Amino acid sequence: MTFFKVSAFKRVGILASTAAIALASLQAVSASPVSAMGSSDLGVTPAIAPVFAQPAAAGNSSAVETAVLNQINLYRAQHGLGAVAADANLAAGAHSWAQSLTDSGAPAGHPAGGNFYENVAYCSSPERAVTLWDGSPSHKNNMLQQGITRGGVGVVARPDGSYTVVFRAL
């Protein structure tokens, strides 16, 4: 069964546009600063192949986290935008939040505060997150923000074999 849910709510320092997408028990959520809110209509766009371009090197990020950031950069390049440079602080925050969501078993969500763009996905493989985000206008909007220059990805394996993937950008 496929369903879409979109809601908006105010958080301290952030207006989070939450789009929970459940496709065969997969979920994704996005958050954007107040000034970045876009369309709330839902659509489906072609899948993004997990091809990696413009390596994004970061201090402590794992190879899979770097690969997902590279996939986001390829997606941005396909839309005429520049790459997002790897940021160790954003990556650490993204990884920490992915770990917290995994440990708590809580539905995808966003921490209070924080003035950054954020996407969250629960998916069967880390590379699938970008494809899921591409299918949701609020997630897509976060990945295609023209003003972002730095980003980080956190990936944590879940007990059921799926993954929690978090992308944060400024």
TORZAZA-233514 format. One record per residue (C-alpha): x, y negated, z; residue number from 1. Coordinates in pm, 1 decimal. Example, Ala and Ser with C-alpha at 12.3 -4.5 7.8 and 13.67 -1.06 7.14 Angstrom:
// residues 2
[atom [1230.0 450.0 780.0] 1] [atom [1367.0 106.0 714.0] 2] 
***
This chain:
// residues 170
[atom [0.0 0.0 0.0] 1] [atom [129.9 -346.3 -86.3] 2] [atom [32.4 -660.5 102.6] 3] [atom [161.4 -1012.8 139.4] 4] [atom [127.5 -1246.3 435.7] 5] [atom [239.0 -1608.3 438.0] 6] [atom [222.0 -1838.2 737.3] 7] [atom [392.6 -2158.6 842.2] 8] [atom [477.3 -2259.0 1196.7] 9] [atom [684.4 -2528.3 1366.2] 10] [atom [991.0 -2439.6 1569.2] 11] [atom [1232.2 -2667.4 1752.8] 12] [atom [1430.3 -2840.7 1478.4] 13] [atom [1296.7 -2614.5 1206.0] 14] [atom [981.5 -2561.0 1005.9] 15] [atom [978.3 -2193.2 935.6] 16] [atom [792.7 -2063.5 637.3] 17] [atom [737.6 -1703.2 720.7] 18] [atom [658.8 -1466.7 440.6] 19] [atom [630.6 -1110.5 560.6] 20] [atom [640.4 -872.5 269.4] 21] [atom [564.6 -511.8 338.5] 22] [atom [634.4 -287.6 42.9] 23] [atom [658.9 73.7 149.0] 24] [atom [743.6 -41.2 503.5] 25] [atom [991.7 -309.1 395.5] 26] [atom [971.6 -658.6 542.5] 27] [atom [1129.6 -994.0 464.1] 28] [atom [1099.2 -1333.7 634.2] 29] [atom [1233.9 -1678.6 546.8] 30] [atom [1280.8 -2008.3 729.6] 31] [atom [1365.9 -2351.8 593.6] 32] [atom [1437.1 -2694.2 740.2] 33] [atom [1136.9 -2932.4 732.7] 34] [atom [1257.2 -3120.8 424.5] 35] [atom [1290.1 -2805.4 215.6] 36] [atom [938.4 -2664.2 220.1] 37] [atom [817.6 -2560.5 -122.5] 38] [atom [536.1 -2368.2 -283.8] 39] [atom [343.3 -2109.8 -85.4] 40] [atom [211.4 -1916.0 -383.1] 41] [atom [335.4 -1562.2 -422.3] 42] [atom [464.9 -1422.6 -747.8] 43] [atom [677.7 -1143.7 -876.6] 44] [atom [991.9 -1199.7 -1076.3] 45] [atom [1232.6 -952.5 -1231.0] 46] [atom [1462.1 -759.6 -1000.4] 47] [atom [1818.6 -875.6 -952.1] 48] [atom [2079.1 -614.5 -1029.4] 49] [atom [2337.0 -563.6 -754.6] 50] [atom [2625.8 -698.9 -961.2] 51] [atom [2875.6 -905.3 -767.9] 52] [atom [3049.2 -1218.0 -894.6] 53] [atom [3258.8 -1496.4 -741.6] 54] [atom [3398.8 -1321.1 -435.3] 55] [atom [3310.5 -1491.5 -108.7] 56] [atom [3586.6 -1426.0 141.6] 57] [atom [3506.1 -1474.6 509.3] 58] [atom [3706.8 -1411.1 822.4] 59] [atom [3527.2 -1124.5 996.3] 60] [atom [3252.9 -1030.1 751.0] 61] [atom [3225.1 -670.5 646.4] 62] [atom [3255.6 -561.5 286.0] 63] [atom [2879.1 -506.3 257.2] 64] [atom [2800.9 -850.9 402.0] 65] [atom [3044.4 -1007.9 156.8] 66] [atom [2886.9 -805.2 -125.5] 67] [atom [2538.2 -937.3 -38.6] 68] [atom [2668.2 -1296.5 -31.3] 69] [atom [2832.3 -1233.1 -368.7] 70] [atom [2498.0 -1102.3 -496.9] 71] [atom [2329.1 -1423.8 -375.4] 72] [atom [2599.7 -1625.0 -555.0] 73] [atom [2537.8 -1432.5 -876.2] 74] [atom [2165.5 -1501.9 -838.4] 75] [atom [2240.4 -1873.4 -789.8] 76] [atom [2468.9 -1873.1 -1097.2] 77] [atom [2188.9 -1714.8 -1302.6] 78] [atom [1979.9 -2018.4 -1205.7] 79] [atom [2251.9 -2273.6 -1287.5] 80] [atom [2360.3 -2337.8 -927.7] 81] [atom [2702.2 -2329.3 -767.4] 82] [atom [2827.5 -2061.0 -533.6] 83] [atom [2777.6 -2074.1 -157.9] 84] [atom [3113.5 -2055.5 21.7] 85] [atom [3142.8 -1796.0 296.2] 86] [atom [3124.5 -1953.0 641.9] 87] [atom [3247.6 -1742.0 933.7] 88] [atom [3022.0 -1919.6 1187.4] 89] [atom [2707.4 -1873.6 976.8] 90] [atom [2804.9 -1510.3 911.2] 91] [atom [2859.7 -1447.6 1283.3] 92] [atom [2521.9 -1604.1 1365.4] 93] [atom [2350.3 -1404.8 1090.3] 94] [atom [2510.5 -1081.2 1210.3] 95] [atom [2422.3 -1154.9 1572.8] 96] [atom [2058.2 -1223.1 1480.4] 97] [atom [2041.9 -907.9 1265.6] 98] [atom [2177.9 -710.0 1562.2] 99] [atom [1926.3 -870.5 1799.5] 100] [atom [1632.9 -789.6 1568.8] 101] [atom [1759.4 -432.8 1526.2] 102] [atom [1814.0 -379.6 1899.8] 103] [atom [1476.0 -523.1 1999.7] 104] [atom [1279.1 -351.6 1725.0] 105] [atom [1086.3 -678.1 1696.5] 106] [atom [918.9 -780.0 1372.4] 107] [atom [1130.0 -1003.6 1151.6] 108] [atom [1141.3 -1355.6 1286.2] 109] [atom [1363.6 -1653.5 1343.0] 110] [atom [1533.7 -1781.7 1658.2] 111] [atom [1407.9 -2105.3 1811.6] 112] [atom [1605.2 -2406.3 1696.0] 113] [atom [1864.8 -2405.0 1426.9] 114] [atom [1868.6 -2637.8 1130.6] 115] [atom [1961.5 -2395.1 855.0] 116] [atom [1795.9 -2193.8 581.1] 117] [atom [1739.7 -1832.0 677.0] 118] [atom [1604.5 -1518.8 512.2] 119] [atom [1548.2 -1190.9 696.8] 120] [atom [1474.4 -853.6 539.6] 121] [atom [1427.6 -498.0 657.6] 122] [atom [1509.5 -278.5 361.3] 123] [atom [1636.1 58.4 242.5] 124] [atom [1974.4 -83.0 134.1] 125] [atom [2147.1 -416.7 195.9] 126] [atom [2156.2 -490.7 -178.1] 127] [atom [1775.0 -457.9 -195.5] 128] [atom [1732.0 -768.7 22.8] 129] [atom [1809.7 -1012.5 -261.0] 130] [atom [1556.0 -839.4 -487.1] 131] [atom [1290.5 -862.2 -213.7] 132] [atom [1370.0 -1227.5 -149.2] 133] [atom [1348.9 -1300.4 -522.0] 134] [atom [986.5 -1179.7 -517.0] 135] [atom [878.1 -1434.3 -254.8] 136] [atom [868.8 -1809.3 -331.6] 137] [atom [980.0 -1916.5 17.8] 138] [atom [1276.0 -1673.8 18.1] 139] [atom [1366.7 -1763.1 -339.1] 140] [atom [1350.4 -2131.8 -245.8] 141] [atom [1602.2 -2073.3 34.1] 142] [atom [1846.6 -1892.2 -195.5] 143] [atom [1814.0 -2158.8 -466.7] 144] [atom [1850.8 -2471.2 -252.4] 145] [atom [2067.4 -2714.8 -447.4] 146] [atom [2219.7 -2875.6 -138.7] 147] [atom [2353.6 -2567.0 34.9] 148] [atom [2728.2 -2516.7 17.0] 149] [atom [2803.8 -2268.9 297.2] 150] [atom [2643.2 -1941.2 394.5] 151] [atom [2677.8 -1616.0 577.8] 152] [atom [2517.0 -1273.4 574.9] 153] [atom [2466.4 -1026.7 857.0] 154] [atom [2383.4 -660.5 792.9] 155] [atom [2303.4 -407.7 1065.0] 156] [atom [2201.9 -43.3 1016.7] 157] [atom [1874.5 48.7 1188.5] 158] [atom [1807.4 383.1 1362.2] 159] [atom [1563.5 486.6 1086.5] 160] [atom [1832.4 455.5 816.1] 161] [atom [1713.1 118.1 686.2] 162] [atom [1895.3 -213.6 731.3] 163] [atom [1830.9 -554.3 883.6] 164] [atom [1976.0 -820.3 651.7] 165] [atom [1998.5 -1189.0 746.2] 166] [atom [2114.4 -1472.6 517.1] 167] [atom [2184.2 -1816.3 667.8] 168] [atom [2294.2 -2124.1 475.8] 169] [atom [2360.8 -2495.6 515.0] 170] 
***
